[in-house]
């Protein structure tokens, strides 16, 4: 988790904003501790800048979506986004609206580049294969892809991929679901935590188990973090952190 959620984004941030990971590479190769610390400070700062840009531009993207009214099967938005973070914005849109998302930004005269994120029920690469005649280039896999397109073809592309999505997706596919692995009555024991930790590492196709706690009464949520809000849920027995949550909804499991 520390590598994936703390160090990984720091290392990636330079490539996203500067277009090349030079200082990240030098940090790993440098033997002088003072220079290593210098590169670390730089990566921390540029990652904070990346977070600010992502938050600001994701908010702009969401406002463009909400202004359209009824959501299509595949959400496509275009604007003057930072090319290095269009994938992050697409990921946030996918999570927020539970639909395949495509975010495009103009890079050259008439040419737009973008990134996509998808839900489990919609294989993005296979779907782009079906409408590839409208694209200049593309590539990816089931859950994410990159593409470039002539601006003159964006409307045709959007219409074509949504028409194809209608043949694949059902309304039920567009409803977010939580698959619970185990339900406990009121408390999680330390023995259970030890067993869960012993099964690490978790990752793709071997995800962390999702545990539901019955009869867990949340006293109140509080918010922590600067700019980007994180919710901390307080109960009599637990303190649980929910990342990227500005508004917390409480669900009761009967």
C-alpha positions as semicolon CSV with decimal commas, in nm:
position;residue;x (nm);y (nm);z (nm)
1;X;0,000;0,000;0,000
2;X;0,276;0,246;0,090
3;X;0,450;0,188;-0,242
4;X;0,129;0,188;-0,446
5;X;-0,045;0,486;-0,286
6;X;0,243;0,701;-0,156
7;X;0,565;0,645;-0,349
8;X;0,415;0,539;-0,682
9;X;0,218;0,863;-0,741
10;X;0,523;1,071;-0,643
11;X;0,742;0,892;-0,897
12;X;0,475;0,911;-1,168
13;X;0,394;1,279;-1,107
14;X;0,709;1,409;-1,277
15;X;0,633;1,217;-1,596
16;X;0,273;1,333;-1,591
17;X;0,350;1,705;-1,554
18;X;0,699;1,742;-1,705
19;X;0,669;1,469;-1,967
20;X;0,986;1,290;-1,854
21;X;1,090;1,112;-1,533
22;X;1,452;1,237;-1,520
23;X;1,466;1,336;-1,154
24;X;1,281;1,023;-1,043
25;X;1,542;0,810;-1,220
26;X;1,828;1,015;-1,072
27;X;1,680;0,968;-0,724
28;X;1,720;0,591;-0,759
29;X;2,070;0,612;-0,908
30;X;2,217;0,887;-0,691
31;X;2,454;0,779;-0,413
32;X;2,495;1,115;-0,239
33;X;2,229;1,133;0,035
34;X;2,198;1,513;0,006
35;X;2,116;1,488;-0,363
36;X;1,872;1,204;-0,296
37;X;1,689;1,423;-0,047
38;X;1,683;1,707;-0,302
39;X;1,518;1,482;-0,561
40;X;1,273;1,347;-0,302
41;X;1,165;1,701;-0,207
42;X;1,118;1,784;-0,573
43;X;0,901;1,475;-0,631
44;X;0,693;1,549;-0,322
45;X;0,632;1,906;-0,442
46;X;0,548;1,812;-0,800
47;X;0,310;1,542;-0,676
48;X;0,130;1,802;-0,465
49;X;0,105;2,021;-0,775
50;X;-0,032;1,722;-0,968
51;X;-0,298;1,673;-0,700
52;X;-0,404;2,039;-0,721
53;X;-0,431;2,032;-1,100
54;X;-0,621;1,702;-1,092
55;X;-0,871;1,830;-0,836
56;X;-0,930;2,153;-1,027
57;X;-0,965;1,994;-1,369
58;X;-1,174;1,701;-1,242
59;X;-1,418;1,957;-1,101
60;X;-1,433;2,129;-1,441
61;X;-1,492;1,793;-1,611
62;X;-1,777;1,708;-1,374
63;X;-1,941;2,045;-1,435
64;X;-1,934;1,977;-1,810
65;X;-2,099;1,638;-1,753
66;X;-2,367;1,766;-1,516
67;X;-2,463;2,041;-1,762
68;X;-2,559;1,778;-2,022
69;X;-2,844;1,630;-1,821
70;X;-2,913;1,263;-1,890
71;X;-2,596;1,058;-1,890
72;X;-2,502;0,855;-2,199
73;X;-2,378;0,497;-2,176
74;X;-2,022;0,619;-2,240
75;X;-1,927;0,961;-2,105
76;X;-1,703;1,163;-2,337
77;X;-1,583;1,511;-2,256
78;X;-1,328;1,732;-2,429
79;X;-1,157;2,042;-2,301
80;X;-0,821;2,201;-2,233
81;X;-0,704;1,951;-1,977
82;X;-0,343;1,873;-1,889
83;X;-0,238;1,588;-2,115
84;X;-0,058;1,409;-1,833
85;X;-0,362;1,375;-1,609
86;X;-0,648;1,298;-1,850
87;X;-0,630;0,935;-1,735
88;X;-0,669;1,040;-1,371
89;X;-0,969;1,257;-1,461
90;X;-1,124;0,972;-1,660
91;X;-1,075;0,745;-1,359
92;X;-1,254;0,986;-1,129
93;X;-1,543;1,025;-1,374
94;X;-1,573;0,647;-1,405
95;X;-1,585;0,611;-1,027
96;X;-1,829;0,902;-0,980
97;X;-2,082;0,805;-1,248
98;X;-2,007;0,433;-1,289
99;X;-1,983;0,455;-1,665
100;X;-1,701;0,415;-1,915
101;X;-1,530;0,754;-1,941
102;X;-1,325;0,917;-2,217
103;X;-1,144;1,247;-2,159
104;X;-0,993;1,434;-2,456
105;X;-0,760;1,732;-2,469
106;X;-0,633;1,917;-2,774
107;X;-0,261;1,866;-2,841
108;X;-0,216;1,989;-3,200
109;X;-0,422;2,182;-3,448
110;X;-0,724;1,962;-3,506
111;X;-0,583;1,664;-3,312
112;X;-0,712;1,553;-2,974
113;X;-0,555;1,295;-2,745
114;X;-0,727;1,122;-2,461
115;X;-0,743;0,852;-2,204
116;X;-1,021;0,616;-2,106
117;X;-1,126;0,420;-1,800
118;X;-1,398;0,158;-1,801
119;X;-1,624;-0,052;-1,582
120;X;-1,605;-0,431;-1,562
121;X;-1,898;-0,488;-1,799
122;X;-1,742;-0,287;-2,084
123;X;-1,418;-0,406;-2,248
124;X;-1,266;-0,077;-2,362
125;X;-1,005;-0,209;-2,606
126;X;-1,254;-0,437;-2,782
127;X;-1,503;-0,151;-2,798
128;X;-1,249;0,083;-2,958
129;X;-1,181;-0,191;-3,214
130;X;-1,545;-0,162;-3,324
131;X;-1,521;0,212;-3,391
132;X;-1,154;0,238;-3,487
133;X;-1,232;0,396;-3,826
134;X;-1,290;0,725;-3,646
135;X;-0,955;0,715;-3,461
136;X;-0,603;0,812;-3,564
137;X;-0,448;0,570;-3,315
138;X;-0,537;0,382;-2,996
139;X;-0,427;0,103;-2,766
140;X;-0,495;-0,041;-2,425
141;X;-0,676;-0,319;-2,245
142;X;-1,014;-0,402;-2,095
143;X;-1,023;-0,129;-1,831
144;X;-0,811;0,151;-1,978
145;X;-0,685;0,281;-2,310
146;X;-0,531;0,580;-2,482
147;X;-0,638;0,728;-2,814
148;X;-0,593;1,014;-3,059
149;X;-0,860;1,148;-3,291
150;X;-0,916;1,417;-3,552
151;X;-1,144;1,680;-3,402
152;X;-1,378;1,651;-3,701
153;X;-1,457;1,292;-3,602
154;X;-1,526;1,338;-3,229
155;X;-1,903;1,364;-3,263
156;X;-1,920;1,062;-3,496
157;X;-1,695;0,864;-3,262
158;X;-1,901;0,954;-2,956
159;X;-2,223;0,851;-3,129
160;X;-2,074;0,526;-3,262
161;X;-1,925;0,407;-2,933
162;X;-2,248;0,486;-2,748
163;X;-2,452;0,297;-3,005
164;X;-2,220;0,001;-2,959
165;X;-2,239;0,033;-2,580
166;X;-2,618;0,006;-2,596
167;X;-2,577;-0,343;-2,742
168;X;-2,343;-0,447;-2,460
169;X;-2,451;-0,269;-2,143
170;X;-2,774;-0,302;-1,949
171;X;-2,915;-0,052;-1,703
172;X;-2,811;-0,292;-1,427
173;X;-2,448;-0,273;-1,547
174;X;-2,454;0,102;-1,484
175;X;-2,553;0,064;-1,120
176;X;-2,248;0,055;-0,888
177;X;-2,227;-0,259;-0,677
178;X;-2,030;-0,359;-0,372
179;X;-1,951;-0,728;-0,344
180;X;-1,906;-0,818;0,021
181;X;-1,677;-1,107;0,101
182;X;-1,764;-1,148;0,467
183;X;-2,004;-1,004;0,726
184;X;-1,916;-0,972;1,093
185;X;-2,165;-0,898;1,367
186;X;-2,005;-0,602;1,540
187;X;-1,627;-0,620;1,574
188;X;-1,331;-0,731;1,365
189;X;-1,089;-0,933;1,575
190;X;-0,711;-0,893;1,564
191;X;-0,688;-1,259;1,466
192;X;-0,893;-1,184;1,154
193;X;-0,665;-0,891;1,070
194;X;-0,360;-1,116;1,104
195;X;-0,512;-1,371;0,867
196;X;-0,600;-1,101;0,612
197;X;-0,248;-0,954;0,630
198;X;-0,090;-1,300;0,597
199;X;-0,250;-1,336;0,253
200;X;-0,071;-1,030;0,113
201;X;0,023;-0,910;-0,141
202;X;-0,317;-0,819;-0,282
203;X;-0,369;-0,674;-0,627
204;X;-0,544;-0,725;-0,959
205;X;-0,747;-1,050;-0,956
206;X;-0,666;-1,092;-0,586
207;X;-0,826;-0,791;-0,428
208;X;-0,841;-0,695;-0,063
209;X;-1,145;-0,860;0,099
210;X;-1,443;-0,635;0,162
211;X;-1,587;-0,684;0,509
212;X;-1,923;-0,550;0,621
213;X;-1,977;-0,476;0,989
214;X;-2,327;-0,517;1,125
215;X;-2,449;-0,311;1,419
216;X;-2,166;-0,061;1,380
217;X;-2,306;0,278;1,474
218;X;-2,127;0,577;1,323
219;X;-2,123;0,864;1,571
220;X;-2,020;1,129;1,319
221;X;-1,794;1,178;1,018
222;X;-1,510;1,430;1,026
223;X;-1,295;1,554;0,741
224;X;-0,918;1,568;0,718
225;X;-0,662;1,667;0,456
226;X;-0,596;1,992;0,275
227;X;-0,794;2,077;-0,036
228;X;-0,895;1,719;-0,104
229;X;-1,124;1,598;0,171
230;X;-1,099;1,261;0,336
231;X;-1,371;1,139;0,564
232;X;-1,290;0,979;0,897
233;X;-1,581;0,779;1,038
234;X;-1,597;0,749;1,414
235;X;-1,779;0,474;1,601
236;X;-1,744;0,342;1,953
237;X;-1,508;0,068;1,832
238;X;-1,347;0,193;1,511
239;X;-1,200;0,484;1,324
240;X;-1,223;0,428;0,948
241;X;-1,085;0,655;0,676
242;X;-1,266;0,696;0,344
243;X;-1,044;0,848;0,075
244;X;-1,174;1,112;-0,167
245;X;-1,508;1,142;0,008
246;X;-1,654;1,489;0,048
247;X;-2,005;1,373;0,136
248;X;-2,050;1,057;0,336
249;X;-2,361;0,845;0,297
250;X;-2,439;0,596;0,571
251;X;-2,569;0,252;0,484
252;X;-2,727;0,019;0,734
253;X;-2,687;-0,355;0,686
254;X;-2,983;-0,540;0,832
